[in-house]
Amino acid sequence: MFHAPNVFQRAPLPSATRESEPRPRGTTATAAPPAPVANKPPAAAPAKRRDAYFDNVKYLAIVLVAVAHSWEPVMDGSRTARALYMVAYTFHMPAFIIVSGYFSRSFDMSAAKVKRLVTGVAVPYVVFETAYSLFKRYADDSADPAISLLDPWYLTWFLVALFVWRLTTPLWQSLRHPLPVALVIAVLASVCPTIGDDLDLQRVLQFLPFFVLGLRLKPEHFQLVRRREVRMLALPLFAGALLFAYWAAPRMQLGWFYRSNSAQEMGAPWWSGAVMTLVMFGCALLLSIGFLSWVPRRHMWFTVLGAGTICGYLLHGFLIKGAGYAGVFDIYEWLAAPAGLVLVSLVAAAAVTLMCTPPVRRALRPLTEPDMDWAFRRDSARL
């Protein structure tokens, strides 16, 4: 942490040896004239260094998201693929949301923060929600011409959720026990089928505890997670999760992982929503800790890609949905075989990696990080 100099700090006392030197007779002690101070321009503030660990977390999480999305069209009939899908969906978005909450701790509704929220979250949502709606209409010959910004489609729900979560950050920061409150809200959402689809509020509310948890975390918590003991425990944890998922694959609805519907909408008794919300939170937290413990701390070849994960997240959906609209998975049925699943996974991972590269980030900056100074007061950046 950089500390500004204290303007009330006293000047150092004169040297004792200089004062003790004998003076010639007939002279009096006089104060030395102050040394001239060079008129130097103020030094520029050092650029904030990115943390390699968190960039690695974001990149690896977004690769898991893209790979899991690529499994959806080809995992039917493969119990192993469905089990892997269930494990990935248990923790990849919760881990990403926890980190998003961690980096939202300083959000305070100041003019500069609100401006960044609008330009970095709200505007990309409007742009890509419109783009995905038009893509679906023309690539899939969809009969529905409506473009609704109130009903997020596919993966744009996360931008809506992030916007709502950050706006409510001051509230969570002021509560004494925010995480239990967020869990109660998630439980209530899971048993309330009348919430509807507007702004995908079911997901916003059911994923809320992970964001609030991130708000409460401190750097030392991540130091604890990265201890060797935690890494060793993570191995049997993931092995057990895979075995359980393999058993549960033909028995468990995937809707519990999406958190986009209430228990009643999935044909389950209302009380199961409360139970599954708490169980899924615990499982997601444990697997997220295991995932975070194995992320490299040092600078890797993919670390630089962590700054462009928003591009990879927003673009990879066009590739996966486009392949589905073109009938690729119907034409090449062998993609559902084990070798096909490996190929699909590698293609998805490579594609999202390219989408996170600096050239793509620079090309998409007018859409993902637009310069909208014309829409805000000039002093907003200083408030």
DOKOL-971385 format. One line per field, with one value per residue (C-alpha): x, y, z; residue in one letter. Coordinates in Angstrom, 2 decimals. Layout:
# DOKOL-971385
xx <- (X  ...)
yy <- (Y  ...)
zz <- (Z  ...)
rest <- (A  ...)
//
This chain:
# DOKOL-971385
xx <- (0.00  1.32  1.31  1.11  3.58  2.20  1.96  2.11  5.43  8.05  11.31  14.38  16.47  19.91  22.83  24.22  27.82  27.42  26.05  28.92  31.63  33.50  32.73  35.32  35.44  33.26  30.67  27.15  25.13  22.81  20.31  21.46  19.36  17.01  18.25  16.55  13.89  13.85  10.59  9.91  6.67  4.64  5.48  2.85  1.02  2.41  0.21  -1.72  -0.18  -2.46  -2.36  -1.23  -3.14  -6.52  -5.91  -5.15  -8.36  -10.48  -8.93  -9.23  -12.80  -13.86  -12.29  -14.37  -17.49  -16.86  -15.99  -19.08  -21.26  -19.75  -20.78  -24.48  -25.27  -23.29  -23.55  -26.94  -26.42  -23.05  -23.29  -19.63  -20.02  -23.13  -21.26  -18.35  -20.84  -22.53  -19.24  -18.11  -21.48  -21.36  -18.42  -17.26  -19.73  -19.72  -15.89  -16.10  -18.80  -16.83  -13.86  -16.20  -17.50  -13.97  -13.06  -16.31  -15.49  -14.57  -17.79  -19.33  -21.77  -19.31  -19.69  -16.54  -17.60  -21.11  -19.67  -17.47  -20.44  -22.49  -19.75  -18.30  -21.47  -24.71  -23.61  -22.07  -25.31  -27.43  -25.04  -24.66  -28.24  -29.28  -26.56  -27.54  -31.23  -30.47  -28.09  -30.80  -33.36  -31.31  -29.01  -31.76  -34.62  -36.44  -40.04  -39.89  -38.65  -38.79  -35.69  -36.28  -33.67  -35.73  -35.35  -31.64  -30.95  -28.30  -25.20  -26.02  -27.78  -24.43  -24.10  -27.55  -26.70  -23.35  -25.05  -27.64  -25.12  -22.73  -25.51  -26.43  -22.82  -23.09  -26.08  -24.20  -21.17  -23.28  -25.01  -23.59  -24.31  -24.71  -24.06  -26.90  -29.23  -28.17  -28.72  -32.23  -33.00  -31.70  -33.81  -36.93  -36.30  -35.99  -39.48  -41.17  -42.39  -44.00  -40.74  -40.89  -38.26  -37.69  -33.95  -33.53  -34.10  -34.12  -30.45  -29.66  -31.08  -29.98  -26.36  -26.32  -24.67  -21.50  -21.13  -21.75  -19.21  -16.65  -17.37  -16.49  -13.23  -9.81  -6.40  -5.46  -8.40  -6.92  -3.57  -5.23  -6.89  -3.56  -1.89  -0.45  -2.80  -5.82  -4.44  -3.93  -7.47  -8.85  -7.81  -10.03  -12.74  -12.94  -12.64  -15.57  -17.56  -17.04  -18.11  -21.23  -22.04  -21.70  -24.24  -26.56  -26.31  -29.42  -31.32  -30.81  -32.30  -29.81  -32.07  -30.64  -27.27  -28.67  -30.59  -32.97  -36.20  -37.97  -38.43  -42.11  -41.28  -39.07  -41.85  -40.30  -41.93  -41.45  -39.32  -36.76  -35.87  -34.68  -32.77  -31.10  -30.16  -28.19  -26.73  -25.68  -24.13  -22.04  -20.96  -20.13  -18.11  -16.06  -15.32  -14.54  -11.99  -10.49  -10.31  -8.80  -6.19  -4.76  -4.65  -0.99  0.19  3.00  2.87  1.98  1.68  -2.08  -1.97  -2.28  -5.54  -7.19  -7.69  -9.79  -12.16  -15.18  -14.49  -14.14  -17.33  -19.43  -18.06  -17.89  -21.69  -21.80  -19.51  -21.43  -24.89  -23.76  -22.55  -25.90  -27.87  -25.74  -26.54  -22.92  -23.78  -26.58  -24.48  -21.46  -23.04  -19.64  -19.00  -21.06  -18.50  -15.60  -13.17  -15.69  -16.18  -12.43  -12.29  -15.22  -13.59  -10.25  -11.89  -13.91  -10.86  -8.74  -11.47  -12.16  -8.40  -8.11  -11.11  -9.33  -6.17  -5.12  -5.85  -9.45  -9.79  -8.55  -10.90  -13.91  -13.02  -15.56  -18.24  -16.96  -15.17  -16.63  -15.37  -18.55  -17.13  -19.69  -22.48  -21.02  -20.00  -16.33  -15.85  -17.42  -14.06  -12.83  -15.87)
yy <- (0.00  3.43  5.99  9.69  11.86  13.47  17.23  17.77  15.98  18.21  19.00  17.15  18.90  20.28  17.92  17.74  17.57  20.76  22.61  21.41  22.77  25.77  29.19  31.95  34.70  37.70  35.83  35.02  32.03  32.73  30.48  29.16  30.31  27.64  25.63  26.46  23.97  22.86  23.53  19.98  18.89  16.44  12.84  10.85  8.24  4.76  2.54  -0.05  -3.46  -6.33  -9.38  -12.38  -14.78  -13.17  -12.80  -16.54  -17.23  -15.23  -16.80  -20.40  -19.80  -18.38  -21.37  -23.67  -21.65  -21.93  -25.63  -26.42  -24.49  -26.50  -29.75  -28.87  -29.88  -33.15  -34.56  -36.27  -40.00  -39.69  -40.14  -39.20  -35.94  -35.06  -35.74  -33.51  -30.85  -30.97  -30.62  -27.69  -25.96  -26.37  -24.01  -22.19  -19.29  -19.15  -18.82  -16.11  -14.28  -14.50  -12.82  -10.21  -9.44  -9.24  -6.58  -4.67  -3.94  -0.32  0.51  3.45  5.12  7.93  9.61  7.99  4.49  4.93  6.10  3.00  0.79  2.31  2.17  -1.19  -3.15  -1.45  -0.40  -3.80  -5.43  -3.28  -3.86  -7.62  -8.35  -6.63  -8.42  -11.86  -11.21  -10.21  -13.17  -15.55  -13.97  -14.21  -17.17  -19.39  -17.98  -17.21  -16.14  -13.90  -10.46  -8.91  -7.46  -7.09  -5.59  -6.77  -10.47  -11.38  -14.17  -16.85  -15.52  -11.80  -12.40  -12.04  -8.39  -7.62  -9.45  -7.67  -4.30  -5.01  -6.52  -3.58  -1.05  -2.77  -3.06  -0.14  -1.90  -5.18  -3.33  -1.62  -4.75  -6.56  -10.06  -9.67  -13.26  -14.82  -12.13  -12.90  -16.62  -15.96  -13.92  -16.74  -19.30  -17.16  -16.70  -20.47  -21.05  -18.10  -18.96  -15.54  -13.65  -13.99  -13.61  -9.85  -9.13  -12.84  -12.02  -15.66  -15.94  -12.50  -13.43  -17.06  -16.27  -13.23  -15.00  -15.66  -11.97  -10.95  -13.52  -11.96  -8.55  -9.86  -11.54  -10.06  -10.81  -13.06  -15.35  -16.06  -16.70  -19.38  -20.94  -21.26  -23.25  -26.63  -28.44  -27.03  -28.12  -31.64  -31.81  -30.49  -33.64  -36.12  -33.43  -33.26  -37.03  -37.48  -34.80  -36.59  -39.93  -38.42  -36.55  -39.77  -41.40  -38.37  -37.64  -39.62  -38.67  -34.91  -32.02  -29.59  -26.69  -26.75  -25.69  -22.91  -21.26  -19.71  -21.25  -21.87  -25.36  -25.38  -24.47  -27.57  -29.78  -30.20  -29.53  -25.98  -26.98  -28.61  -25.15  -24.09  -27.33  -27.34  -23.66  -24.25  -27.58  -26.15  -23.12  -25.40  -27.62  -24.62  -23.03  -26.17  -26.77  -23.08  -23.25  -26.35  -24.61  -21.42  -23.41  -24.89  -21.70  -20.70  -17.68  -16.69  -15.04  -17.62  -17.47  -16.97  -14.38  -11.48  -13.00  -12.41  -8.76  -9.75  -12.29  -10.05  -10.37  -14.14  -14.41  -12.27  -13.65  -17.40  -17.66  -16.67  -19.57  -22.19  -21.01  -20.49  -24.08  -25.23  -23.10  -24.44  -28.02  -28.96  -31.20  -32.90  -33.49  -34.83  -37.15  -38.60  -35.39  -36.99  -39.82  -39.54  -38.42  -35.87  -34.49  -34.02  -32.25  -29.98  -29.11  -28.28  -26.11  -24.22  -23.67  -22.49  -20.21  -18.48  -18.10  -16.23  -14.11  -12.97  -11.79  -8.11  -7.47  -8.65  -6.61  -3.49  -4.10  -4.51  -1.67  0.73  -1.83  -3.22  -0.12  2.79  6.32  8.15  11.38  13.23  11.74  12.67  15.89  16.75  16.65  13.17  11.45  13.45  13.00)
zz <- (0.00  -0.84  1.98  1.22  3.12  6.25  5.72  9.48  9.89  11.55  9.79  11.16  13.84  12.90  13.22  16.77  15.59  13.58  16.63  18.81  16.50  18.01  16.52  15.94  18.58  17.92  15.89  16.84  15.97  13.10  11.45  8.16  5.24  4.02  1.15  -2.12  -3.02  -6.60  -8.31  -9.40  -11.00  -8.90  -9.59  -11.43  -9.39  -10.05  -12.17  -10.21  -10.75  -11.59  -9.36  -11.42  -9.18  -9.76  -13.49  -13.55  -11.62  -14.05  -17.14  -15.90  -14.70  -18.06  -19.85  -17.64  -18.49  -22.23  -22.10  -20.01  -22.47  -25.33  -23.64  -23.56  -27.18  -27.05  -23.54  -23.96  -23.73  -22.00  -18.25  -17.81  -19.74  -17.73  -14.48  -15.55  -16.59  -13.17  -11.30  -13.48  -13.11  -9.35  -8.93  -12.07  -11.89  -8.05  -8.11  -10.75  -8.77  -5.52  -7.21  -8.73  -5.26  -3.87  -6.43  -5.80  -2.15  -2.88  -4.75  -2.89  -5.30  -6.02  -9.39  -10.78  -9.67  -11.06  -14.36  -14.56  -13.68  -16.50  -19.12  -18.09  -17.29  -18.35  -21.84  -22.72  -21.56  -23.88  -26.80  -26.44  -25.43  -28.66  -30.64  -29.31  -30.00  -33.61  -33.98  -32.83  -35.12  -38.31  -37.68  -36.28  -38.39  -35.17  -35.59  -32.54  -33.64  -30.17  -28.56  -24.85  -22.54  -19.56  -20.40  -20.62  -23.08  -22.68  -20.93  -20.72  -17.39  -15.61  -16.64  -15.26  -12.04  -11.67  -12.18  -9.47  -7.07  -7.32  -6.87  -3.61  -2.39  0.10  1.69  2.17  3.49  6.14  7.47  10.47  9.11  5.33  4.27  6.33  5.00  1.41  2.02  3.34  0.21  -2.01  -0.14  -0.46  -4.18  -4.68  -3.24  -4.96  -8.48  -9.00  -9.41  -13.18  -15.87  -15.74  -15.42  -14.65  -10.99  -9.94  -10.87  -9.51  -6.11  -5.93  -6.85  -4.55  -1.56  -3.55  -4.41  -0.80  0.35  -2.00  -0.50  2.95  1.96  2.68  1.12  4.03  3.23  -0.17  1.48  3.60  0.57  -1.23  1.54  0.66  3.03  1.21  -2.16  -0.90  0.50  -2.79  -4.66  -2.76  -2.67  -6.47  -6.78  -4.42  -6.25  -9.58  -8.13  -6.60  -9.81  -11.80  -9.47  -9.51  -13.25  -14.31  -11.14  -10.66  -12.62  -14.11  -13.18  -9.65  -11.08  -13.28  -10.40  -12.92  -11.61  -8.33  -6.95  -7.91  -11.53  -11.69  -10.36  -6.91  -3.52  -2.26  0.74  -1.52  -2.84  0.60  1.17  -2.25  -2.04  1.15  -0.02  -3.38  -1.67  0.56  -2.34  -4.53  -1.75  -1.11  -4.80  -5.33  -2.50  -4.10  -7.48  -6.03  -4.14  -7.35  -9.41  -9.98  -8.00  -10.36  -13.76  -16.42  -20.20  -19.84  -17.05  -19.48  -20.72  -17.35  -18.27  -21.30  -19.77  -20.37  -24.12  -23.91  -21.88  -24.21  -27.49  -26.95  -26.93  -30.60  -31.47  -29.50  -30.48  -34.07  -34.28  -32.94  -35.41  -38.28  -37.24  -36.61  -33.67  -35.63  -38.72  -36.89  -34.35  -33.45  -31.48  -28.68  -28.46  -25.98  -28.70  -29.93  -26.43  -26.08  -29.45  -28.59  -25.26  -26.89  -29.55  -26.95  -24.74  -27.67  -28.99  -25.67  -25.17  -28.47  -27.51  -24.34  -26.10  -26.00  -29.73  -29.29  -26.11  -27.91  -30.82  -28.52  -26.16  -27.75  -26.79  -23.49  -22.14  -24.12  -23.60  -22.63  -21.23  -23.33  -21.20  -17.80  -16.11  -16.33  -12.57  -12.20  -12.36  -9.34  -7.11)
rest <- (M  F  H  A  P  N  V  F  Q  R  A  P  L  P  S  A  T  R  E  S  E  P  R  P  R  G  T  T  A  T  A  A  P  P  A  P  V  A  N  K  P  P  A  A  A  P  A  K  R  R  D  A  Y  F  D  N  V  K  Y  L  A  I  V  L  V  A  V  A  H  S  W  E  P  V  M  D  G  S  R  T  A  R  A  L  Y  M  V  A  Y  T  F  H  M  P  A  F  I  I  V  S  G  Y  F  S  R  S  F  D  M  S  A  A  K  V  K  R  L  V  T  G  V  A  V  P  Y  V  V  F  E  T  A  Y  S  L  F  K  R  Y  A  D  D  S  A  D  P  A  I  S  L  L  D  P  W  Y  L  T  W  F  L  V  A  L  F  V  W  R  L  T  T  P  L  W  Q  S  L  R  H  P  L  P  V  A  L  V  I  A  V  L  A  S  V  C  P  T  I  G  D  D  L  D  L  Q  R  V  L  Q  F  L  P  F  F  V  L  G  L  R  L  K  P  E  H  F  Q  L  V  R  R  R  E  V  R  M  L  A  L  P  L  F  A  G  A  L  L  F  A  Y  W  A  A  P  R  M  Q  L  G  W  F  Y  R  S  N  S  A  Q  E  M  G  A  P  W  W  S  G  A  V  M  T  L  V  M  F  G  C  A  L  L  L  S  I  G  F  L  S  W  V  P  R  R  H  M  W  F  T  V  L  G  A  G  T  I  C  G  Y  L  L  H  G  F  L  I  K  G  A  G  Y  A  G  V  F  D  I  Y  E  W  L  A  A  P  A  G  L  V  L  V  S  L  V  A  A  A  A  V  T  L  M  C  T  P  P  V  R  R  A  L  R  P  L  T  E  P  D  M  D  W  A  F  R  R  D  S  A  R  L)
//
